[in-house]
Amino acid sequence: MIEICRAKKIETLYAVMLPDNHRAIRLMKEMGFAITFLKDDLSGFFLLSF
């Protein structure tokens, strides 16, 4: 999906992830995603953007 977005010149890609999904969050960090904790959301989700 990331490669398709890059090919189409999409500048920002967002993903919402549960905080206990440690493997996926670590992978996203390694891929260069910025990680933001959604403080306004009571569910404790993380927002990832690239």
Order of alpha helices (4+ residues) and beta strands (2+ residues): alpha-beta-alpha-beta-beta
